[in-house]
Amino acid sequence: MKTKVVTKNETFKKFKKQYTMHIFVWLGLLFLLIFSVVPMLGIVVAFKEYDIRSGFLGMFTGEFAGFKYFIQFFTDRKFETLLRNTLMISVLKLIFSFPLPIMFAIMLSEMKGNGFKRIVQTVSYLPHFISWVIVTGILFSFFSTTRGVFNEILVNWGIVDEPIPILMEAEYYYGLAVSSEVWKEMGWNAIIYLAAIAGIDPTLYESAHIDGAGRLQRIWYITLPSIKGAISILLILAIGGLLSSANFEQALLLGNSMNISRSEIIEVYVYKKGLGLGRYSFAAAAGLIQSIISFILVLSANTISKKLSNTSLF
């Protein structure tokens, strides 16, 4: 009994000593509970005949619909197009958006002048803080067929006879989506790699330099192996969010009736059906399918990474 009292006292003392940390932890958990865990109750709508007029309780009292809305989504006439667009945009973004921040971080770390390096670093972060609404406005200013800077230069310099309809033609949409995403997020995504590179022991580079290793050899044999863990973890997370990386905001704002065959992705279609037509059960079923696929991708990527590099999330 005496031992138990001593343990409680020690626990209380430890808590008192770390109470500021506990505040941050519990606030974070409360945030996750309110905005991530509680909304998951809405999943039940995918299996119900839900009518918004029945209110919050209607999610539980509505008639059971089973897998009716899941079947409707898979047999929808647009399903193949939506899946193709979502996968194509996501995979292209993964191919280009994932390695470029690594290369950018390595390039920055190899720069000598600290002042110039800080300027480049700061400028590369800025686009991340610009909303997609403003980014879309910038893209219209550059690529518009009537007053776009890009097209005016091409026409005035005689490179093309007619302006190129980059924002209107479907064939240009994939390239536009990937390049604008890379421009917006590359600098921000490089932060983690810069932090990982900063943690490498400088004596390793000094030893390699003394042994005659060139810059590329130091990058290949010291930098890349040292940040391998960070690369693996971020790749697992990127694969897990593959379907959502097609970017709802970007597709909604850059999409139009002329390029809809390439710009319409699953999330945009769910938004149009769910909020536009009031088919909440259908939208919930489509969203749940996407979440399940993403969860399977995370588990698969984690397992493969664990076997190949002994690095994993769990």
C-alpha positions in Angstrom: 0.0 0.0 0.0 2.9 2.3 0.9 4.6 1.6 -2.4 1.4 2.5 -4.3 1.2 5.9 -2.5 4.8 6.7 -3.4 4.2 5.8 -7.1 1.2 8.1 -7.2 3.2 10.9 -5.7 6.0 10.4 -8.2 3.5 10.4 -11.1 1.9 13.6 -9.8 5.3 15.3 -9.4 6.3 14.2 -13.0 3.0 15.6 -14.3 3.5 18.9 -12.4 6.9 19.1 -13.9 5.7 18.5 -17.5 2.3 20.2 -17.3 3.1 22.6 -20.2 3.9 19.7 -22.5 0.7 17.9 -21.3 -1.4 21.0 -22.2 0.0 20.8 -25.8 -0.6 17.1 -26.1 -4.2 17.1 -24.7 -5.1 20.1 -26.9 -3.8 18.2 -29.9 -5.8 15.1 -28.9 -8.9 17.2 -28.3 -8.5 18.8 -31.8 -8.2 15.4 -33.4 -11.2 14.1 -31.5 -13.5 17.0 -32.5 -12.4 17.4 -36.1 -11.2 13.9 -37.1 -12.8 11.2 -34.9 -16.3 12.5 -34.3 -16.9 13.4 -38.0 -16.2 9.7 -38.8 -19.7 9.0 -37.4 -20.9 10.4 -40.7 -19.7 7.2 -42.4 -23.0 5.6 -41.4 -24.7 7.9 -44.0 -23.2 5.7 -46.8 -25.4 2.8 -45.7 -28.6 4.8 -45.1 -31.3 6.5 -47.1 -30.4 9.9 -45.6 -32.5 13.0 -46.1 -30.9 16.3 -44.8 -34.4 17.4 -43.6 -34.3 14.7 -41.0 -31.3 16.5 -39.4 -28.4 14.9 -37.4 -30.5 12.0 -36.0 -31.6 11.1 -39.5 -28.1 9.6 -40.0 -29.1 6.8 -37.6 -32.9 6.6 -38.0 -32.9 6.6 -41.8 -33.8 3.4 -43.7 -30.9 0.9 -44.2 -29.7 1.0 -47.8 -26.9 -1.6 -47.6 -24.4 -1.3 -50.4 -26.8 0.4 -52.8 -24.8 3.6 -53.2 -21.5 1.8 -53.4 -22.8 -0.2 -56.4 -24.2 3.0 -57.9 -20.8 4.6 -57.7 -19.0 1.6 -59.3 -21.6 1.3 -62.1 -21.8 5.1 -62.7 -21.1 6.0 -66.4 -18.4 8.4 -65.3 -16.6 6.0 -63.0 -13.9 4.9 -65.4 -13.1 8.5 -66.4 -13.0 9.7 -62.8 -10.7 6.9 -61.7 -8.4 7.4 -64.7 -8.1 11.1 -64.1 -7.6 10.7 -60.4 -4.9 8.0 -60.8 -3.1 9.7 -63.7 -2.9 13.1 -62.0 -1.9 11.5 -58.6 0.8 9.2 -60.1 2.2 12.0 -62.2 2.4 14.3 -59.2 4.1 11.5 -57.2 6.7 11.0 -59.9 7.5 14.7 -60.3 6.6 16.2 -56.9 8.3 13.6 -54.7 11.9 13.6 -56.0 12.2 17.3 -56.9 12.1 18.6 -53.2 14.9 16.1 -52.4 17.0 17.4 -55.2 16.1 21.0 -54.3 17.1 20.4 -50.6 20.4 18.8 -51.6 21.1 21.7 -54.0 20.4 24.3 -51.3 22.6 22.4 -48.8 25.5 22.5 -51.3 25.3 26.2 -51.8 28.1 28.2 -50.3 26.8 31.7 -49.8 24.4 31.8 -46.7 22.8 35.1 -47.8 21.8 33.9 -51.3 20.8 30.5 -49.8 18.4 32.1 -47.4 16.9 34.3 -50.2 16.3 31.2 -52.4 14.9 29.2 -49.5 12.4 32.0 -48.5 11.3 32.6 -52.1 10.7 28.9 -52.6 8.5 28.7 -49.4 6.2 31.6 -50.4 4.0 29.9 -53.0 2.9 27.4 -50.3 1.1 30.2 -48.4 -0.8 31.3 -51.5 -4.3 29.8 -51.8 -5.3 27.9 -54.9 -7.7 30.7 -55.8 -4.8 33.2 -56.2 -2.7 30.6 -57.9 -5.5 30.0 -60.4 -5.7 33.8 -61.0 -1.9 33.9 -61.6 -2.2 31.0 -64.1 -5.0 32.8 -65.9 -2.8 35.9 -66.2 0.0 33.9 -67.7 -1.8 31.4 -69.9 -5.0 33.2 -71.0 -5.5 33.1 -74.8 -6.6 36.8 -74.8 -4.3 38.7 -72.4 -1.9 36.0 -71.1 1.7 37.0 -70.8 2.9 33.6 -72.0 0.8 33.6 -75.2 1.6 37.2 -76.0 5.3 36.5 -75.9 4.9 33.4 -78.1 2.7 35.3 -80.7 4.7 38.6 -80.7 8.0 36.7 -81.1 6.6 34.7 -84.0 7.0 31.3 -82.2 3.3 30.4 -82.8 0.7 31.9 -85.1 -2.2 31.4 -82.7 -2.3 31.5 -78.8 -2.1 28.1 -77.2 -5.3 27.3 -75.2 -3.5 25.8 -72.2 -6.3 26.5 -69.8 -9.1 25.3 -72.1 -7.8 22.2 -74.0 -8.1 18.9 -72.1 -4.8 17.6 -73.5 -2.9 20.3 -71.5 -4.6 19.7 -68.1 -2.4 17.0 -66.7 0.8 19.0 -67.4 -0.8 22.2 -66.0 -1.9 20.4 -62.8 1.5 18.8 -62.1 3.6 21.8 -62.9 1.5 24.2 -60.8 1.6 21.8 -57.9 5.4 21.4 -58.1 5.8 25.2 -58.3 3.5 25.7 -55.3 4.8 23.0 -52.9 8.4 22.1 -53.8 10.1 24.6 -51.5 7.8 23.8 -48.6 8.2 20.0 -49.0 12.0 20.5 -49.0 12.0 21.7 -45.4 12.0 18.2 -43.9 14.9 17.1 -46.1 16.9 20.2 -45.3 16.4 19.4 -41.6 17.5 15.9 -42.1 20.6 17.0 -44.1 21.4 19.5 -41.3 21.6 16.6 -38.9 24.3 14.8 -40.8 27.7 14.7 -39.0 30.0 17.2 -40.9 33.0 15.1 -40.1 31.7 12.5 -42.6 32.0 15.1 -45.4 35.4 16.2 -44.1 36.7 12.6 -44.1 35.3 12.0 -47.6 36.9 15.2 -48.9 40.3 14.2 -47.5 39.9 10.8 -49.2 39.4 12.6 -52.5 35.6 12.2 -52.9 34.0 14.7 -55.2 30.8 16.6 -54.6 28.6 14.1 -56.4 30.3 11.2 -54.6 29.7 12.9 -51.2 26.0 13.4 -52.1 25.6 9.8 -53.3 27.5 8.0 -50.5 26.8 10.3 -47.5 23.8 12.6 -48.0 21.3 10.3 -49.6 22.0 7.3 -47.3 21.8 9.6 -44.3 18.3 10.9 -45.2 17.1 7.5 -46.4 14.8 7.2 -43.4 13.1 10.5 -44.0 12.6 9.7 -47.7 11.1 6.3 -46.8 8.6 7.8 -44.3 7.5 10.6 -46.6 7.1 8.2 -49.5 4.8 6.0 -47.5 2.7 9.0 -46.5 2.7 10.2 -50.1 1.5 6.8 -51.4 -1.2 6.7 -48.7 -2.5 10.1 -49.8 -2.1 9.1 -53.5 -5.9 9.4 -54.4 -6.3 12.7 -52.5 -3.1 14.2 -54.0 -5.1 14.9 -57.2 -6.1 18.0 -55.3 -9.8 18.9 -55.0 -9.3 22.7 -54.9 -7.0 22.7 -57.9 -9.3 20.5 -60.0 -12.4 22.5 -59.0 -10.8 25.9 -59.9 -8.9 25.0 -63.0 -11.6 22.7 -64.4 -14.1 23.9 -66.9 -16.5 22.6 -69.5 -13.7 22.4 -72.1 -11.2 20.3 -70.1 -13.7 18.4 -68.0 -12.7 15.1 -69.6 -9.3 15.4 -67.9 -9.9 17.7 -64.9 -12.9 16.0 -63.3 -11.6 13.7 -60.4 -13.4 11.6 -57.8 -13.4 14.3 -55.1 -14.9 17.0 -57.5 -17.6 14.5 -58.6 -18.4 13.7 -55.0 -18.7 17.4 -54.2 -21.0 18.0 -57.1 -23.2 15.0 -56.3 -23.2 15.5 -52.6 -23.6 19.2 -52.1 -24.9 20.1 -55.6 -27.6 17.6 -55.9 -28.1 16.7 -52.3 -27.1 13.0 -52.7 -25.3 12.8 -49.4 -25.4 9.0 -49.1 -23.9 8.5 -52.6 -21.2 11.1 -51.8 -20.4 9.4 -48.5 -20.1 6.0 -50.2 -17.7 7.3 -52.8 -15.6 9.1 -50.2 -15.5 6.0 -48.0 -14.3 3.9 -51.0 -11.5 6.4 -51.6 -10.5 6.3 -47.9 -10.4 2.5 -47.8 -8.2 2.4 -51.0 -5.8 5.0 -49.4 -5.7 2.9 -46.1 -4.7 -0.2 -48.1 -2.1 1.8 -50.0 -0.5 3.0 -46.7 -0.4 -0.6 -45.3 1.1 -1.9 -48.5 3.7 0.8 -48.8 4.6 0.4 -45.1 5.1 -3.3 -45.4 7.2 -3.0 -48.6 9.4 -0.3 -47.0 9.8 -2.4 -43.8 11.0 -5.3 -45.9 13.3 -3.4 -48.2 14.8 -0.7 -46.0 13.8 -1.7 -42.4 12.1 1.7 -42.1 8.3 2.0 -41.4 5.7 4.1 -39.8 4.6 1.3 -37.4 
